Amino acid sequence: MSKKIGSELISRRTMLRTAVSAGAAALAAPALAQSAIDDLINAPRRGGWDDQFDARSSSSASVSTNNPVLGPSGPQNIQTAIMEYQGIVQNGGWPEVNSGQTLRLGVNDPAVQQLRQRLMISGDLSRQAGISTAFDSYVDGAVKRFQSRHGLPADGVLGEFSVKALNVPAQTRLAQLETNLIRLQAMSGDLGPRYMMVNIPGAYVEAVENDRVALRNTAVVGRIDRPTHAINSKVYEVILNPYWTAPRSIIVKDIVPLMRKDPTYLTRNQIRLFDNKGQEVAPETVDWHAEKAPNLMFRQDPGKINAMASTKINFHNPNNEYMHDTPQQGLFNKLIRFESSGCIRVQNVRDLNAWLLKETPGWSRQEMERVIATRQNTPIKLAQEVPVYIVYITAWSAKDRVVQFRDDIYQADGNQELALQTTTGIEQRQGALTESDMLPQ
């Protein structure tokens, strides 16, 4: 995503504000009004364990949904969210949350009062929870709900990124919604009865069928300097037990230096060398200290240590990008999952395989697993190509009217304050290369 695109999106915000301002006051709920918050502050202290409010109603579970983001109702849903956030802005926004300690269940701190106000205004905490300095089960449930809406680990602990997300001003969030309205309008047509969506900022993949999400898989996508490209395409092939062929850049920058240090590296990682006639070349016959890297194909055999593990999913695109499995499943547990050079690593990819192949005769889940166990390279053409929409959506609201935000990882929304994780992600990648950095990109 280019800065030019981001600036073009921002330039349309004035038009959008004009379009939705008429309905803003009507949709601003009383619970959002500052006077309601003042009433709560001046009311007798509440928020103890004897409240009848059910904390479970403000939990991360209430954010889970099988409603798709894209489609005909997408613009209308986010338009409703825009009007609600206009009401929040007109009533003064929300307070910042600042504390000298980490806020979590059991803590008693004056900053919890600010936190309660903040969560009430955004609809994560019911007014019935009251205003107090206690971080009780109600606040814990509300914080988890807030974290889930912002793509953060729903652990109820206000760490660095949770506090940053809380303290993004309401006006900035409103502008983010307006920017994404334009993006959703571009994806509001007929997407087909079965399709996949990859949301780059959300780092996840959805399989949608009959306007319901059948699968939602965590993903790892491209970093800011090597982004995953937004594109409308079609999946045409699933390869079980794929070969991995190292790109020239990785051969030059990574493999050759590793071979100079450890001549057994290729053998240990089951990477074979082939010349331009398809003849295999023994690694020990290559001069690894030569000025130029050898003009050979570096191909890794299928198997458990293969950089793409069990699966490669091909879709039409000019960028040589694809989806794939990975032997490093721990990558999906990271908060910052913007680490590839454009390709998309998919957690639980075999579930996605089964969904893609269910209309291709002869490919039941059992047959797929049997073939994977053989470790034999097996390309499978889909009987019916499946549309895939790779999109850049940082804010949305589905039919459930739960407003979701994600970090602007490619800095395309026009506000540095929304790129909360980008700098940290760059810092984490600095330092020496390890073998894990050689995964397919």
VOSE-39985 format. One record per atom (N, C-alpha, C): z, x, y. Coordinates in steps of 0.1 Angstrom, whole numbers, padded with zeros to 4 digits, always signed. Atoms other than C-alpha are relative to their C-alpha. Layout:
# VOSE-39985
ZXY ...
END
This chain:
# VOSE-39985
+0000+0008-0012 +0000+0000+0000 +0000+0009+0012 +0001-0008-0011 -0010+0015+0033 +0009-0005+0012 -0007+0005-0012 +0010+0014+0066 -0009-0009+0008 +0009+0009-0007 -0021-0002+0081 +0001-0014-0005 -0002+0013+0006 -0017-0031+0057 +0013-0006+0005 -0014+0004-0004 +0020-0033+0066 -0001-0005+0014 +0001+0004-0014 +0012-0034+0103 -0008-0013+0002 +0008+0012-0001 -0014-0061+0098 +0008-0012-0004 -0009+0011+0004 +0011-0082+0080 +0010-0004+0011 -0010+0003-0010 +0037-0079+0107 -0007-0007+0012 +0007+0006-0011 +0011-0088+0134 -0001-0015-0001 +0002+0015+0002 +0009-0123+0119 +0013-0007+0001 -0013+0007+0001 +0046-0130+0121 +0001-0010+0011 -0002+0009-0012 +0044-0146+0156 -0007-0013-0004 +0008+0012+0004 +0018-0171+0142 +0009-0008-0010 -0008+0007+0011 +0041-0179+0112 +0012-0006+0006 -0012+0006-0006 +0072-0184+0134 -0004-0013+0007 +0004+0012-0007 +0053-0209+0155 -0003-0011-0010 +0003+0010+0010 +0041-0227+0124 +0012-0007-0006 -0011+0006+0007 +0075-0232+0109 +0012-0004+0009 -0012+0002-0008 +0098-0234+0139 +0003-0015+0002 -0002+0014-0002 +0093-0272+0142 +0010-0006-0010 -0009+0006+0011 +0111-0279+0109 +0013+0008-0002 -0012-0009+0003 +0138-0252+0112 +0013-0007+0002 -0013+0006-0003 +0165-0272+0128 +0004-0011-0010 -0002+0011+0010 +0161-0301+0104 +0005+0005-0013 -0004-0005+0014 +0166-0279+0073 +0012+0009+0001 -0012-0009-0001 +0195-0258+0087 +0012-0008-0005 -0012+0008+0006 +0224-0271+0065 +0012+0003+0008 -0013-0002-0007 +0258-0276+0081 +0008+0012-0006 -0007-0011+0006 +0272-0250+0057 -0004+0013+0006 +0005-0013-0006 +0251-0224+0075 +0005+0001+0015 -0004+0000-0014 +0264-0233+0110 +0012+0009+0002 -0012-0008-0003 +0288-0208+0126 +0013-0008+0002 -0012+0008-0002 +0311-0236+0135 +0007-0003-0013 -0006+0002+0013 +0316-0243+0098 +0008+0012-0005 -0007-0012+0003 +0326-0207+0093 +0013+0001+0008 -0012+0000-0008 +0350-0209+0122 +0011-0009-0005 -0009+0009+0006 +0366-0239+0106 +0007+0005-0012 -0006-0006+0012 +0371-0221+0074 +0010+0011+0004 -0009-0011-0004 +0387-0191+0092 +0013-0005+0005 -0012+0006-0006 +0411-0213+0111 +0008-0009-0010 -0007+0009+0010 +0420-0234+0080 +0011+0008-0007 -0011-0006+0008 +0451-0227+0059 -0007+0010-0010 +0006-0010+0009 +0445-0196+0037 -0002-0006-0014 +0004+0004+0013 +0427-0204+0005 -0006+0011-0008 +0007-0010+0008 +0409-0186-0022 +0008+0005-0011 -0008-0004+0011 +0437-0183-0047 -0005-0006-0013 +0004+0004+0013 +0436-0191-0084 +0002-0015-0002 -0002+0014+0002 +0446-0227-0079 -0012-0009+0006 +0011+0008-0005 +0413-0237-0062 -0007-0007-0012 +0008+0008+0011 +0392-0263-0081 -0014+0005+0000 +0014-0005+0000 +0360-0245-0072 -0002+0008-0012 +0004-0007+0012 +0343-0232-0103 -0008+0013+0003 +0006-0013-0003 +0335-0195-0099 -0014+0002-0007 +0012-0002+0008 +0308-0198-0125 -0012-0005+0007 +0012+0005-0008 +0286-0218-0101 -0006+0010+0009 +0005-0010-0009 +0282-0187-0080 -0001+0013-0008 +0001-0012+0009 +0273-0163-0108 -0015+0004-0001 +0013-0005+0002 +0243-0142-0117 -0008-0009-0009 +0007+0008+0009 +0234-0166-0144 -0008-0011+0007 +0006+0010-0007 +0225-0192-0118 -0013+0004+0007 +0012-0006-0006 +0197-0169-0106 -0011+0001-0010 +0010-0001+0011 +0180-0167-0140 -0009-0012+0001 +0010+0011+0000 +0148-0188-0141 -0012+0003-0008 +0013-0002+0007 +0116-0194-0160 -0011-0005+0009 +0010+0004-0010 +0098-0205-0128 -0008+0012+0005 +0008-0012-0005 +0069-0182-0119 +0000+0000+0015 +0000-0003-0015 +0066-0167-0084 -0014-0004+0005 +0014+0003-0005 +0028-0171-0081 -0004-0014-0003 +0005+0013+0003 +0007-0202-0081 -0001-0009+0012 +0002+0009-0012 +0000-0232-0059 +0013-0003+0008 -0013+0004-0007 +0037-0239-0051 +0006+0012+0006 -0006-0012-0006 +0044-0203-0041 +0002+0000+0015 -0001+0000-0014 +0036-0206-0004 +0010-0011+0005 -0009+0010-0004 +0055-0239-0001 +0014+0003-0002 -0014-0004+0003 +0086-0225-0017 +0005+0010+0010 -0005-0010-0009 +0088-0195+0005 +0000-0005+0014 +0000+0007-0013 +0080-0217+0035 +0013-0007+0002 -0013+0006-0001 +0111-0236+0028 +0011+0010+0002 -0010-0011-0002 +0131-0204+0026 -0001+0005+0014 +0001-0005-0014 +0117-0193+0059 +0007-0009+0010 -0007+0009-0009 +0129-0224+0076 +0015+0000-0001 -0014-0002+0002 +0163-0220+0061 +0006+0013+0007 -0005-0013-0006 +0166-0184+0073 -0002+0000+0015 +0001+0002-0014 +0154-0194+0107 +0013-0007+0005 -0012+0006-0004 +0184-0217+0108 +0012+0010+0000 -0011-0010+0000 +0207-0188+0098 -0001+0009+0012 +0002-0009-0012 +0192-0166+0126 +0004-0007+0012 -0003+0007-0012 +0195-0193+0152 +0015-0002+0001 -0014+0002-0001 +0232-0197+0143 +0008+0013+0000 -0006-0013-0002 +0239-0160+0148 +0000+0010-0011 +0001-0009+0011 +0231-0145+0115 +0013+0001-0008 -0012-0002+0008 +0258-0130+0093 +0007+0013+0004 -0007-0012-0004 +0285-0104+0098 -0003+0012-0009 +0001-0012+0008 +0283-0068+0086 +0013+0001-0008 -0011-0002+0009 +0306-0059+0057 +0003+0015+0000 -0003-0014-0001 +0324-0026+0063 +0014+0002-0006 -0013-0003+0006 +0353-0012+0043 +0002+0015-0003 -0003-0014+0003 +0370+0021+0037 +0001+0002-0015 -0001-0001+0014 +0372+0014+0000 -0011-0008-0007 +0010+0008+0007 +0349+0001-0027 +0006-0014-0003 -0004+0014+0003 +0352-0037-0029 -0004-0005-0013 +0002+0004+0013 +0356-0051-0063 +0011-0010-0004 -0010+0010+0004 +0376-0077-0083 +0014+0006+0000 -0014-0005-0001 +0414-0073-0076 +0004+0007+0013 -0003-0007-0012 +0410-0055-0043 +0005-0011+0011 -0004+0008-0012 +0428-0069-0012 -0002+0008+0012 +0004-0008-0011 +0412-0058+0020 -0005-0009+0011 +0005+0009-0011 +0405-0073+0055 -0015-0002-0001 +0014+0001+0000 +0368-0066+0049 -0005-0011-0009 +0004+0010+0009 +0368-0092+0021 -0002-0013+0008 +0003+0012-0008 +0370-0119+0049 -0014+0001+0005 +0014-0001-0004 +0337-0106+0063 -0009-0002-0012 +0008+0002+0012 +0323-0105+0028 -0001-0015-0004 +0001+0014+0003 +0332-0141+0022 -0009-0008+0010 +0009+0006-0009 +0316-0152+0054 -0015+0003-0002 +0014-0004+0003 +0285-0132+0046 -0006-0008-0012 +0005+0006+0012 +0282-0147+0012 -0001-0015+0001 +0001+0015-0003 +0288-0183+0024 -0012-0003+0008 +0012+0002-0008 +0261-0180+0050 -0013+0000-0008 +0012-0001+0008 +0235-0169+0025 +0000-0009-0012 -0001+0010+0011 +0246-0196+0000 +0004+0005-0013 -0004-0006+0013 +0260-0173-0026 +0015-0004-0003 -0014+0004+0002 +0297-0185-0021 +0002-0014+0006 -0003+0014-0005 +0308-0221-0018 +0011+0001+0010 -0011+0001-0010 +0329-0231+0012 +0014-0003-0006 -0013+0003+0007 +0355-0243-0013 +0008+0012-0003 -0008-0012+0003 +0364-0207-0020 +0009+0004+0011 -0009-0003-0011 +0380-0204+0014 -0002+0014+0005 +0000-0013-0007 +0386-0174+0036 +0013+0007-0003 -0012-0008+0002 +0411-0147+0025 -0004+0014-0001 +0003-0014+0001 +0414-0110+0021 -0001+0004-0015 -0001-0003+0015 +0415-0113-0018 -0014+0000-0006 +0012-0001+0007 +0385-0102-0038 +0003-0007-0014 -0004+0007+0012 +0391-0129-0065 -0013-0004-0008 +0010+0003+0009 +0370-0144-0092 -0012-0008+0007 +0010+0007-0008 +0351-0166-0067 -0010+0010+0007 +0008-0010-0007 +0340-0136-0047 -0008+0009-0010 +0007-0007+0011 +0332-0117-0079 -0013-0007-0005 +0012+0007+0004 +0308-0144-0090 -0010-0001+0010 +0010+0001-0011 +0292-0147-0056 -0007+0014+0002 +0006-0013-0001 +0287-0109-0054 -0010+0002-0011 +0010-0002+0011 +0270-0109-0088 -0012-0008+0002 +0011+0008-0003 +0248-0137-0077 -0009+0006+0011 +0007-0007-0011 +0239-0118-0045 -0008+0012-0006 +0006-0012+0005 +0232-0087-0065 -0013-0004-0009 +0011+0005+0009 +0209-0106-0090 -0012-0004+0009 +0011+0005-0009 +0189-0121-0060 -0007+0012+0006 +0006-0011-0007 +0183-0086-0047 -0004+0011-0010 +0005-0009+0010 +0174-0069-0080 +0010+0011-0003 -0011-0011+0002 +0207-0049-0082 +0008-0003-0013 -0008+0003+0012 +0229-0045-0113 +0012-0010+0004 -0010+0010-0003 +0251-0076-0113 +0014+0003-0006 -0013-0005+0006 +0284-0058-0119 +0012-0005+0009 -0011+0005-0009 +0304-0074-0090 +0006+0011+0008 -0006-0011-0008 +0311-0040-0074 -0009+0003+0011 +0008-0003-0012 +0299-0033-0039 -0001+0015+0002 +0004-0014-0001 +0284+0001-0043 -0009+0002+0012 +0009-0004-0011 +0260+0019-0019 -0011-0010+0003 +0012+0008-0002 +0229-0002-0024 +0004-0015+0002 -0004+0014-0003 +0248-0035-0025 +0005-0002+0014 -0005+0001-0014 +0265-0028+0008 -0012+0001+0010 +0012-0001-0008 +0231-0018+0023 -0007-0013+0000 +0007+0013+0001 +0215-0050+0011 +0007-0011+0007 -0008+0010-0007 +0244-0071+0024 -0002+0001+0015 +0000-0002-0015 +0241-0055+0059 -0014+0001+0006 +0013+0002-0007 +0203-0060+0064 +0001-0013+0008 -0002+0012-0008 +0203-0084+0093 -0009-0012-0004 +0007+0012+0004 +0192-0120+0088 -0014+0000+0007 +0013+0000-0007 +0164-0115+0114 -0010+0008-0008 +0009-0008+0008 +0150-0087+0092 -0004-0007-0013 +0003+0008+0012 +0152-0108+0061 -0010-0011+0003 +0009+0010-0004 +0134-0136+0079 -0014+0006+0001 +0013-0007-0002 +0106-0112+0089 -0006+0004-0014 +0004-0003+0013 +0104-0101+0053 -0006-0012-0007 +0005+0012+0006 +0099-0136+0041 -0013-0004+0006 +0012+0003-0007 +0072-0142+0067 -0012+0009-0005 +0010-0009+0005 +0053-0111+0056 -0005-0004-0014 +0004+0003+0014 +0054-0122+0019 -0006-0013-0001 +0008+0013+0000 +0042-0157+0028 -0015+0003-0001 +0015-0004+0000 +0008-0141+0035 -0004+0004-0013 +0004-0005+0013 +0008-0123+0002 +0000-0011-0010 +0000+0011+0009 +0017-0154-0017 -0011-0010+0002 +0011+0009-0002 -0009-0175+0000 -0013+0006-0006 +0012-0006+0006 -0035-0150-0013 +0000-0002-0015 -0001+0002+0015 -0022-0158-0049 +0003-0014-0003 -0004+0014+0002 -0020-0195-0046 -0010-0009-0008 +0010+0008+0007 -0051-0205-0066 +0003-0002-0014 -0002+0002+0014 -0056-0213-0102 +0000+0013-0007 -0001-0013+0006 -0044-0183-0121 -0003+0000-0015 +0003+0001+0014 -0052-0196-0155 +0012-0005-0008 -0011+0006+0008 -0031-0213-0183 +0009+0011-0006 -0008-0011+0005 -0019-0179-0196 -0004+0013+0009 +0003-0012-0008 -0016-0148-0174 +0013+0009+0001 -0011-0009-0002 +0006-0118-0167 +0001+0004+0015 -0002-0005-0014 +0021-0107-0134 +0009+0012-0001 -0008-0012-0002 +0034-0073-0126 +0004+0000+0015 -0005-0001-0014 +0056-0073-0094 +0005+0014+0002 -0002-0014-0002 +0056-0037-0082 +0014+0002+0006 -0013-0003-0005 +0087-0038-0060 +0012-0005-0009 -0010+0005+0009 +0106-0059-0086 +0001+0009-0013 +0001-0008+0012 +0096-0034-0114 +0002-0008-0012 -0001+0008+0012 +0091-0061-0139 -0014-0006-0003 +0013+0006+0004 +0063-0078-0159 +0004-0014-0005 -0002+0014+0005 +0061-0116-0165 -0013-0004-0008 +0011+0007+0007 +0040-0134-0191 +0002-0015+0002 -0001+0014-0005 +0033-0169-0178 -0009-0009-0009 +0008+0009+0008 +0021-0198-0199 +0003-0014+0004 -0001+0014-0004 +0015-0234-0187 +0011-0001+0011 -0008+0000-0012 +0033-0226-0154 +0015+0002-0003 -0014-0004+0004 +0065-0213-0172 +0000+0014-0004 -0002-0014+0004 +0077-0178-0177 +0004+0001-0014 -0003-0001+0014 +0075-0171-0214 +0008+0013-0003 -0006-0013+0001 +0086-0134-0211 +0002+0006+0013 -0002-0008-0012 +0101-0112-0184 +0005+0013-0005 -0004-0013+0005 +0102-0075-0192 +0002+0010+0012 -0002-0011-0009 +0117-0047-0172 -0011+0011-0001 +0010-0010+0000 +0093-0020-0161 +0003+0012+0009 +0000-0012-0009 +0089+0014-0145 -0014+0001+0006 +0013+0000-0008 +0062+0016-0118 -0002+0013+0008 +0003-0012-0007 +0046+0042-0096 +0009+0003+0012 -0008-0004-0012 +0065+0062-0070 -0009-0001+0013 +0007+0003-0013 +0056+0060-0033 -0012+0010+0002 +0011-0009-0002 +0034+0091-0034 -0011-0001-0011 +0010+0003+0011 +0016+0080-0066 +0001-0015-0004 -0003+0014+0002 +0017+0042-0063 -0008-0007-0011 +0007+0009+0008 +0008+0016-0088 -0009-0009+0009 +0010+0007-0008 -0023-0002-0074 +0001-0015-0002 +0000+0014+0002 -0022-0039-0067 -0015-0004-0003 +0013+0003+0004 -0052-0055-0084 +0000-0013-0009 +0002+0011+0009 -0064-0087-0101 -0010+0004-0011 +0008-0005+0010 -0078-0078-0135 +0002-0009-0013 -0002+0007+0013 -0078-0088-0172 +0003+0011-0011 -0004-0009+0012 -0061-0072-0203 -0011-0003-0010 +0010+0002+0010 -0088-0066-0228 +0003+0007-0014 -0002-0008+0012 -0072-0043-0254 +0015+0004-0001 -0013-0006+0003 -0039-0034-0271 -0002+0010-0011 +0002-0011+0010 -0038-0001-0289 +0014+0003-0006 -0012-0004+0007 -0011+0004-0315 -0001+0015-0004 -0001-0014+0003 +0000+0040-0321 -0011+0008+0007 +0011-0007-0007 -0021+0054-0293 +0001+0015+0000 +0000-0014-0004 -0031+0090-0287 +0004+0001+0014 -0001-0003-0015 -0020+0105-0254 -0007+0012+0003 +0008-0012-0005 -0044+0128-0237 +0005+0004+0014 -0006-0005-0012 -0028+0149-0210 -0011+0001+0011 +0009-0002-0011 -0045+0147-0176 +0000+0015+0004 +0002-0014-0004 -0058+0180-0161 +0012+0005+0009 -0010-0004-0009 -0031+0180-0135 +0013+0004-0007 -0012-0003+0008 -0003+0179-0161 -0002+0013-0008 +0003-0012+0007 -0020+0206-0181 +0002+0013+0009 -0001-0012-0009 -0022+0230-0151 +0014+0002+0005 -0013-0001-0006 +0011+0222-0135 +0012+0001-0009 -0011+0002+0009 +0033+0215-0165 -0001+0007-0013 +0000-0005+0014 +0021+0224-0199 -0002+0015-0001 +0002-0015+0001 +0007+0259-0193 +0013+0008+0004 -0012-0008-0002 +0039+0271-0176 +0010-0002-0011 -0009+0002+0011 +0059+0256-0204 -0004+0009-0012 +0004-0009+0011 +0038+0274-0230 +0002+0014+0002 -0004-0014-0003 +0044+0307-0212 +0014+0003-0004 -0014-0002+0003 +0081+0302-0217 +0003-0003-0015 -0003+0003+0013 +0080+0286-0251 -0013-0003-0008 +0012+0002+0007 +0049+0291-0273 +0000-0010-0011 -0001+0010+0011 +0061+0265-0298 +0000-0014+0006 -0001+0013-0007 +0061+0237-0272 -0010-0010-0005 +0011+0009+0005 +0027+0221-0283 +0003-0004-0014 -0002+0003+0014 +0035+0223-0320 +0012-0010-0001 -0012+0008+0001 +0070+0208-0315 -0003-0014+0004 +0003+0013-0006 +0055+0179-0295 -0012-0006-0006 +0012+0006+0008 +0026+0173-0319 -0012-0002+0010 +0012+0000-0009 +0000+0181-0292 -0010+0010-0005 +0011-0008+0006 -0033+0194-0305 -0010+0003+0011 +0010-0004-0009 -0060+0212-0287 -0014-0001-0006 +0013+0002+0005 -0097+0204-0290 -0010+0005+0011 +0010-0005-0009 -0128+0220-0275 -0010-0011+0003 +0009+0010-0004 -0158+0202-0261 -0009-0005-0011 +0007+0004+0011 -0173+0199-0295 +0008-0008-0010 -0009+0008+0009 -0143+0181-0310 +0007+0009-0010 -0006-0009+0010 -0132+0212-0329 +0014+0004+0004 -0014-0003-0003 -0094+0218-0331 +0001+0015+0002 -0003-0014-0004 -0082+0251-0315 +0015+0003-0002 -0014-0003+0003 -0050+0268-0326 +0006+0005+0013 -0006-0004-0012 -0026+0273-0297 +0002+0015+0002 -0002-0014-0001 -0019+0309-0306 -0012+0008+0003 +0013-0007-0003 -0056+0318-0300 -0003-0001+0015 +0002+0002-0014 -0053+0308-0263 +0008+0010+0008 -0007-0009-0009 -0044+0332-0235 +0007-0008+0010 -0007+0009-0008 -0017+0312-0218 +0004+0007+0014 -0003-0007-0012 -0013+0339-0191 -0012+0002+0008 +0013-0002-0008 -0049+0337-0179 +0001-0007+0013 +0000+0006-0013 -0056+0328-0143 -0002-0015+0000 +0004+0014+0000 -0071+0294-0151 +0005-0006-0014 -0005+0007+0012 -0057+0269-0176 -0012-0002-0009 +0011+0001+0010 -0078+0265-0208 -0008-0013+0002 +0008+0012-0001 -0107+0240-0206 -0001-0007-0013 -0001+0007+0013 -0095+0221-0236 +0006-0014+0002 -0007+0013+0000 -0084+0186-0244 +0013+0001-0007 -0013+0000+0005 -0047+0183-0250 +0004-0014-0004 -0002+0013+0005 -0041+0153-0273 +0013-0001-0009 -0012+0002+0008 -0007+0141-0287 -0002-0010-0011 +0002+0009+0011 -0007+0125-0321 +0009-0012+0002 -0008+0012+0000 +0006+0090-0326 +0014+0003-0007 -0013-0002+0007 +0043+0087-0336 +0011-0003+0009 -0012+0004-0007 +0078+0082-0324 +0002+0008+0013 -0002-0009-0012 +0077+0112-0300 -0012-0001+0009 +0012+0002-0008 +0043+0102-0286 +0005-0005+0014 -0004+0004-0014 +0046+0098-0248 -0002-0015+0003 +0002+0015-0002 +0033+0062-0251 +0007-0008-0012 -0007+0007+0011 +0053+0055-0283 -0009-0009-0008 +0007+0009+0009 +0040+0024-0301 -0012-0006+0006 +0010+0009-0006 +0017+0008-0275 -0007+0005+0013 +0008-0002-0013 -0010+0012-0248 -0007-0013+0002 +0007+0013-0004 -0022-0020-0230 -0010+0003+0011 +0011-0003-0009 -0056-0016-0213 -0004-0012+0008 +0006+0011-0008 -0068-0037-0184 -0011+0007+0009 +0011-0006-0008 -0100-0032-0163 +0005+0004+0014 -0004-0005-0014 -0093-0010-0132 -0007+0013+0002 +0007-0013-0003 -0109+0020-0115 +0010+0011+0002 -0010-0010-0003 -0076+0039-0113 +0006+0007-0012 -0005-0005+0013 -0071+0048-0150 +0014-0003-0002 -0014+0004+0002 -0039+0029-0150 +0001-0010-0012 -0002+0009+0012 -0025+0010-0180 +0015-0002-0002 -0013+0002+0003 +0007-0003-0194 +0003+0006-0014 -0003-0007+0012 +0026+0014-0222 +0014+0000-0004 -0014-0002+0005 +0057+0019-0243 +0004+0014+0004 -0005-0014-0003 +0079+0050-0239 +0011+0003-0010 -0012-0004+0008 +0103+0069-0262 +0013+0001+0007 -0012-0002-0009 +0127+0072-0233 +0004-0014+0005 -0004+0014-0004 +0142+0037-0233 +0011+0000+0010 -0010-0001-0010 +0170+0049-0211 -0005-0002+0014 +0006+0001-0013 +0146+0048-0182 +0001-0014+0006 +0000+0014-0004 +0148+0010-0181 +0014-0004+0005 -0014+0002-0004 +0186+0012-0174 +0003+0005+0014 -0002-0006-0013 +0181+0030-0141 -0002-0011+0011 +0002+0009-0011 +0185+0012-0108 -0014+0003+0007 +0013-0004-0007 +0155+0032-0093 -0010+0002-0011 +0010-0001+0011 +0126+0026-0116 -0014+0001+0006 +0013-0003-0007 +0098+0039-0093 -0003+0014-0002 +0001-0014+0004 +0090+0071-0111 -0013+0005-0006 +0012-0004+0007 +0056+0071-0127 -0011+0004+0011 +0011-0003-0009 +0022+0082-0112 -0010-0011+0000 +0008+0011-0001 +0008+0047-0113 +0000-0009-0012 +0000+0008+0012 +0009+0035-0149 +0014-0007-0001 -0012+0009+0000 +0035+0009-0159 +0006+0000-0014 -0007-0001+0013 +0060+0015-0187 +0008-0013-0001 -0006+0014+0002 +0073-0018-0202 +0010+0001-0011 -0011+0001+0010 +0106-0024-0220 -0003-0012-0009 +0003+0010+0010 +0104-0044-0252 -0014-0004+0000 +0014+0002-0001 +0067-0040-0251 -0006-0007-0012 +0005+0007+0012 +0063-0053-0287 +0000-0015+0002 +0000+0014-0003 +0073-0087-0275 -0012-0004+0008 +0012+0002-0008 +0046-0085-0249 -0013+0001-0008 +0012-0001+0010 +0021-0074-0276 -0002-0013-0007 +0001+0012+0008 +0029-0104-0297 -0005-0011+0008 +0004+0011-0009 +0024-0127-0268 -0015+0002+0003 +0014-0002-0003 -0009-0111-0259 -0010-0002-0012 +0008+0001+0012 -0022-0111-0295 +0001-0013-0007 -0002+0013+0008 -0012-0146-0305 -0012-0008-0001 +0013+0007+0002 -0047-0159-0299 -0011+0009-0006 +0009-0009+0007 -0063-0130-0317 +0003-0001-0015 -0003+0003+0014 -0067-0139-0354 +0004+0013-0008 -0004-0011+0008 -0050-0116-0379 +0011+0009+0005 -0010-0009-0006 -0024-0102-0356 +0013-0008+0003 -0013+0005-0001 +0009-0118-0363 +0010+0011+0003 -0010-0010-0003 +0041-0101-0353 +0003+0009-0012 -0003-0008+0013 +0047-0090-0389 -0011+0010-0002 +0011-0010+0002 +0012-0074-0391 +0000+0011+0010 -0001-0010-0010 +0017-0056-0358 +0010+0010-0004 -0011-0009+0004 +0050-0041-0370 -0004+0008-0011 +0005-0007+0012 +0034-0031-0403 -0009+0012+0004 +0010-0010-0005 +0006-0012-0385 +0007+0011+0008 -0007-0010-0008 +0030+0005-0361 +0007+0009-0009 -0007-0009+0010 +0050+0018-0391 -0009+0010-0006 +0009-0010+0006 +0019+0035-0404 -0003+0012+0009 +0003-0011-0010 +0015+0056-0372 -0015+0003+0000 +0015-0002-0001 -0023+0051-0375 -0005-0006+0013 +0006+0005-0013 -0042+0047-0342 -0008-0012-0003 +0007+0013+0002 -0054+0011-0341 -0003-0007+0013 +0004+0008-0012 -0073-0004-0311 -0002-0014-0004 +0002+0014+0003 -0073-0042-0310 -0006-0006+0012 +0006+0007-0011 -0097-0061-0288 +0005-0014+0000 -0005+0014+0000 -0082-0094-0276 -0012-0010-0001 +0011+0011+0002 -0102-0125-0287 -0003-0006+0013 +0002+0005-0013 -0096-0138-0252 +0007+0008+0010 -0006-0009-0010 -0090-0115-0223 +0011-0008+0008 -0011+0006-0007 -0057-0123-0204 +0000+0005+0014 -0001-0005-0014 -0056-0122-0166 +0013+0007+0002 -0012-0007-0004 -0032-0098-0151 -0001+0002+0015 -0001-0001-0014 -0021-0099-0115 +0011+0010+0004 -0009-0010-0004 -0005-0067-0102 +0002-0002+0015 -0002+0004-0014 +0011-0077-0069 +0012+0007+0007 -0011-0006-0007 +0034-0064-0042 +0007-0011+0008 -0007+0011-0006 +0059-0091-0034 +0015+0004+0001 -0014-0005-0002 +0093-0081-0019 +0009-0012+0003 -0009+0011-0003 +0106-0116-0011 -0007-0013-0005 +0006+0012+0005 +0100-0150-0027 +0011-0011-0002 -0009+0010+0004 +0116-0183-0036 -0009-0009-0010 +0007+0008+0010 +0105-0202-0068 +0004-0014+0002 -0003+0015+0000 +0109-0239-0076 +0015-0002+0001 -0014+0001+0000 +0146-0233-0080 +0007+0002+0014 -0004-0002-0014 +0149-0225-0043 +0010+0011+0001 -0008-0012-0001 +0168-0193-0051 -0008+0011+0007 +0007-0009-0008 +0157-0168-0024 +0002+0014-0005 -0002-0014+0006 +0150-0133-0039 -0006+0010+0010 +0005-0011-0008 +0145-0100-0021 +0000+0013-0009 +0001-0013+0007 +0135-0066-0034 -0002+0011+0010 +0002-0012-0009 +0134-0031-0019 -0015+0002+0003 +0014-0003-0004 +0102-0023+0000 -0003+0014-0003 +0001-0014+0005 +0095+0008-0021 -0011+0007+0005 +0012-0007-0006 +0061+0016-0006 +0000-0001+0015 -0001+0001-0015 +0073+0009+0030 -0012-0007+0006 +0011+0008-0004 +0047-0018+0034 +0004-0012+0009 -0004+0012-0007 +0068-0044+0051 +0003+0002+0015 -0001-0003-0014 +0070-0026+0084 +0014+0002+0006 -0014-0002-0005 +0108-0020+0086 +0007+0010-0010 -0006-0011+0008 +0124+0012+0074 +0013-0005-0007 -0012+0005+0005 +0156-0008+0068 -0001-0007-0013 +0003+0007+0012 +0140-0026+0039 -0003+0010-0012 +0003-0010+0011 +0131+0007+0020 +0013+0007-0004 -0013-0006+0002 +0167+0012+0009 +0000+0011-0011 -0001-0009+0011 +0160+0031-0023 -0010+0012+0001 +0011-0010+0000 +0129+0052-0013 +0005+0014+0002 -0005-0014-0003 +0147+0082+0002 +0008+0005-0011 -0008-0005+0011 +0172+0084-0026 -0008+0003-0012 +0009-0003+0011 +0145+0082-0052 -0007+0013+0001 +0006-0013-0002 +0127+0111-0036 +0009+0011-0002 -0010-0010+0002 +0159+0131-0035 +0003+0003-0015 -0003-0001+0015 +0166+0124-0072 -0011+0007-0007 +0011-0006+0007 +0131+0137-0082 -0001+0015+0003 +0001-0014-0004 +0135+0170-0064 +0007+0009-0010 -0006-0010+0010 +0143+0201-0086 -0010+0003-0010 +0008-0005+0011 +0130+0217-0117 -0006-0011-0009 +0006+0009+0009 +0106+0199-0140 +0007+0002-0014 -0004-0001+0014 +0118+0190-0175 -0011-0006-0008 +0010+0005+0010 +0099+0180-0206 -0003-0015+0002 +0001+0015-0001 +0106+0143-0199 -0010-0003+0012 +0008+0003-0011 +0086+0146-0167 -0015+0000-0004 +0014-0001+0005 +0054+0151-0188 -0004-0013-0007 +0005+0012+0005 +0053+0115-0199 -0013-0005+0007 +0012+0005-0006 +0020+0097-0193 +0002-0007+0013 -0002+0006-0013 +0016+0086-0158 -0010-0011+0003 
END
